[in-house]
Amino acid sequence: MKSKSPTIIVLPSVLNTLMVLIAIVISAYSLKKAHSADKMARKHAESDQRDMNMLRLGSIIENSIDRQFKNDFEKAVYLRNKIYQQVPLKTTPNGFPFMKFIDSYLESLRDDSVGHICGGLAKTYALALESQGIPARYVAYFTSDQHPYDSHATIEFWYDGKWYASDPTFNVMYKSEGRFLSYEELYPLVHGGGPYTAVTNGFPIFPERALEKYPLTPEALMKFLSVHPSVVWSQGKKLSYPKALFPDSWDGAITYEDGKRRDVREFSGLYKYLNKGPLR
């Protein structure tokens, strides 16, 4: 005699509970999906707004220029001098809103109570360059890979297939044998690899801000060099420039008093946005 399979009886209350649980799970998933979509939409909206503000800043700067340029190289040098002449050399205010492109640029150049040291000058210069469609990337160098250390922040701009060192703190570029240099080209020369000179491109220098008045020589200050990665669009082609560290044996980190090593190649905020090349 065959045994009968047991009959499963689902009580109405249990069934209702299951339906409620299923509904909760579906609702939670839908809410999460909607929240994710909303977050993505806000992110795109913020990016679009930043692009529009960069375009507006570009127009403001363009309208403030009273001369013509042969090319973007001349314009990049002009903008460096403009920032050098108009932005006082003083500590950047805490929380200065560099991501508010228009406000930060105009405040830096028009408000004498606001000033910047090398990091703030580099960001202001990068903003000006990128607003004109001239690619810029951040460069930092250090006296040591051990804390405490001295450091300096500066900029390279890209023109006609090459990066050029252009420092808004000292209002200089660097040349060797008649060629303007990138920091990658300058680094071995600074450490005994050949002659080089700092040039002002014919612009005046404040005596107290002259490069030779800086308490550290380039040789002492540029022991370790970090160059941010960047992407450039040229003639319809995407050119990717990876991060660069010098000397080659350096891993790009600083050792602190607690023994921990921390990466100095911070790639966030303004520089992360500019790396996308919004107006290039």
C-alpha positions in Angstrom: 0.0 0.0 0.0 1.5 3.3 -1.1 1.9 6.0 1.5 0.4 9.3 0.7 2.4 12.5 0.6 1.8 14.7 3.5 -0.6 17.6 2.7 0.9 21.1 3.4 -1.7 23.5 4.6 -0.8 27.2 4.4 -2.8 29.2 6.9 -4.1 32.5 5.7 -2.1 34.4 8.4 1.2 32.8 7.2 0.4 33.5 3.6 -0.4 37.2 4.4 2.9 37.5 6.3 4.8 36.1 3.3 3.1 38.5 0.9 3.9 41.4 3.2 7.6 40.4 3.4 7.8 40.0 -0.4 6.2 43.4 -0.8 8.7 45.0 1.7 11.7 43.4 -0.2 10.4 44.7 -3.6 9.7 48.1 -2.1 13.2 48.3 -0.5 14.8 47.3 -3.8 12.8 49.8 -5.7 13.7 52.6 -3.3 17.4 51.7 -3.4 17.3 51.7 -7.2 15.4 55.0 -7.3 17.9 56.5 -4.8 20.8 55.3 -6.9 19.3 56.8 -10.0 18.6 60.1 -8.2 22.1 60.2 -6.9 23.5 59.6 -10.4 21.2 62.3 -11.8 22.4 64.8 -9.2 26.0 63.9 -9.9 25.5 64.5 -13.6 23.7 67.7 -12.9 26.5 68.9 -10.7 29.1 68.0 -13.4 27.0 69.8 -16.0 26.8 72.9 -13.8 30.5 72.9 -13.2 31.1 72.7 -17.0 28.8 75.6 -17.5 30.6 77.6 -14.8 33.9 76.8 -16.4 32.6 78.1 -19.7 31.4 81.3 -18.0 34.8 81.7 -16.3 36.4 81.3 -19.7 34.3 84.1 -21.1 35.0 86.3 -18.1 38.8 85.9 -18.5 38.6 86.3 -22.3 36.8 89.6 -21.9 39.4 90.8 -19.5 42.2 90.3 -21.9 43.1 93.4 -24.0 45.6 91.8 -26.4 45.8 89.2 -29.1 48.0 86.0 -29.0 49.7 84.1 -31.7 48.9 80.8 -30.0 48.0 79.2 -26.7 51.6 79.1 -25.6 51.6 82.9 -25.4 48.2 83.0 -23.7 49.4 80.5 -21.1 52.4 82.6 -20.3 50.3 85.8 -20.2 47.8 84.2 -17.7 50.7 83.1 -15.4 52.0 86.6 -15.3 48.5 88.0 -14.7 48.0 85.8 -11.7 51.5 86.5 -10.4 51.0 90.3 -10.6 47.5 90.4 -9.1 47.3 87.7 -6.4 49.1 88.5 -3.2 51.5 85.9 -1.8 49.9 85.0 1.5 48.4 81.9 3.1 45.3 80.7 1.4 42.2 81.1 3.6 40.9 77.8 5.1 38.2 76.2 3.1 38.7 78.5 0.1 36.1 77.5 -2.5 38.2 76.5 -5.5 35.4 74.3 -6.8 33.3 77.5 -7.2 35.3 78.4 -10.2 34.1 81.9 -10.9 33.9 83.1 -7.3 37.3 81.7 -6.4 39.1 83.1 -9.5 37.5 86.6 -9.2 38.1 86.7 -5.4 41.7 85.7 -5.9 42.4 88.4 -8.5 40.2 91.2 -7.2 40.3 91.0 -3.4 43.6 92.2 -2.0 42.7 90.7 1.4 42.8 87.2 -0.3 46.1 85.7 -1.2 47.6 82.3 -1.9 50.9 80.5 -1.4 52.1 78.1 -4.0 49.2 75.5 -3.8 46.5 78.2 -4.2 48.4 80.0 -7.0 48.8 76.7 -8.8 45.0 76.0 -8.6 44.1 79.5 -9.7 46.5 79.2 -12.7 45.1 75.7 -13.6 41.6 77.1 -13.5 42.6 80.0 -15.8 44.3 77.7 -18.3 41.6 75.1 -18.4 38.9 77.7 -18.8 40.7 78.7 -22.1 40.9 75.1 -23.2 44.6 74.8 -22.4 45.4 71.5 -20.6 47.1 71.9 -17.2 48.4 69.4 -14.7 49.6 69.6 -11.1 53.2 69.1 -10.1 54.7 68.9 -6.6 58.2 68.5 -5.3 59.6 67.7 -1.9 62.9 68.1 0.0 62.5 64.6 1.5 60.4 61.5 1.6 60.4 61.7 5.4 58.2 64.0 7.5 58.8 66.9 8.2 59.7 68.2 4.7 59.4 71.3 2.6 57.4 71.2 -0.6 56.3 73.3 -3.5 53.3 73.1 -5.9 53.3 74.3 -9.4 51.8 73.7 -12.9 52.6 72.4 -16.3 50.6 73.4 -19.4 50.3 71.4 -22.6 50.8 73.0 -26.0 51.5 71.4 -29.4 52.3 68.0 -28.2 54.5 68.9 -25.2 54.2 69.8 -21.5 55.8 73.0 -20.3 56.9 73.9 -16.7 55.3 77.2 -15.8 55.4 78.4 -12.2 53.0 81.1 -11.0 54.7 81.5 -7.6 58.0 82.7 -9.2 56.6 83.7 -12.6 59.2 81.6 -14.4 59.6 78.9 -17.0 62.8 76.8 -17.5 65.0 76.6 -20.6 68.0 74.5 -21.6 69.9 75.0 -24.9 67.2 77.3 -26.2 64.2 74.9 -25.4 61.5 75.3 -22.8 61.4 72.4 -20.4 58.9 70.2 -18.7 59.5 69.3 -15.1 60.4 65.8 -16.2 63.1 67.3 -18.4 64.2 69.7 -15.7 64.6 67.2 -12.9 67.9 65.5 -14.2 69.4 68.9 -15.1 68.7 70.2 -11.6 70.7 67.3 -10.2 73.8 67.9 -12.3 72.7 66.6 -15.7 73.3 69.8 -17.6 72.8 73.6 -17.7 69.4 75.2 -17.3 68.1 78.7 -16.6 64.9 80.2 -15.2 63.3 82.8 -17.5 60.5 85.2 -16.9 59.3 85.5 -20.6 60.1 89.2 -20.4 57.7 89.9 -17.5 58.7 91.9 -14.4 59.5 90.1 -11.1 58.8 91.3 -7.6 62.3 91.5 -6.0 61.1 89.8 -2.8 59.6 87.0 -4.8 62.5 86.3 -7.0 63.4 82.6 -7.3 67.0 83.3 -6.1 65.6 84.8 -2.9 63.8 81.6 -2.0 65.4 80.0 1.1 65.9 76.7 -0.7 67.7 76.1 -4.0 66.0 74.1 -6.7 68.5 71.3 -6.1 67.5 71.1 -2.4 63.8 71.5 -3.0 63.4 69.2 -5.9 64.7 66.0 -4.4 61.4 64.2 -5.0 59.0 65.1 -7.9 55.4 64.0 -8.4 53.5 64.8 -11.6 49.8 64.2 -11.8 48.3 62.1 -14.5 46.3 63.9 -17.3 44.3 63.2 -20.4 44.6 65.5 -23.4 42.4 65.4 -26.6 44.4 66.4 -29.6 43.2 66.3 -33.2 40.5 63.9 -32.2 42.8 61.6 -30.4 42.9 60.8 -26.7 46.4 61.1 -25.2 46.8 59.7 -21.7 49.8 60.9 -19.7 50.3 58.6 -16.6 51.5 59.8 -13.2 55.3 60.3 -13.0 57.6 60.0 -10.0 61.2 61.0 -9.7 63.6 59.5 -8.8 62.5 56.2 -10.3 63.1 54.5 -7.0 60.6 56.6 -5.2 57.1 55.1 -4.6 55.4 58.4 -4.2 54.9 58.2 -0.4 56.1 60.1 2.6 57.1 58.4 5.9 55.5 60.1 9.0 56.5 60.1 12.6 54.1 57.2 13.3 56.0 55.1 10.8 53.2 55.0 8.3 53.8 56.0 4.7 51.1 58.1 3.0 50.8 58.7 -0.7 51.4 62.3 -1.8 49.8 61.9 -5.2 46.5 63.2 -4.0 44.2 63.1 -7.0 40.9 64.6 -6.0 38.8 67.7 -5.9 39.7 70.4 -8.5 42.5 68.4 -10.1 40.4 65.3 -10.5 37.7 67.4 -12.3 40.3 69.2 -14.5 41.9 65.9 -15.5 38.7 65.2 -17.5 39.4 68.1 -19.7 35.9 69.7 -19.7 36.8 72.4 -22.3 39.6 70.7 -24.2 
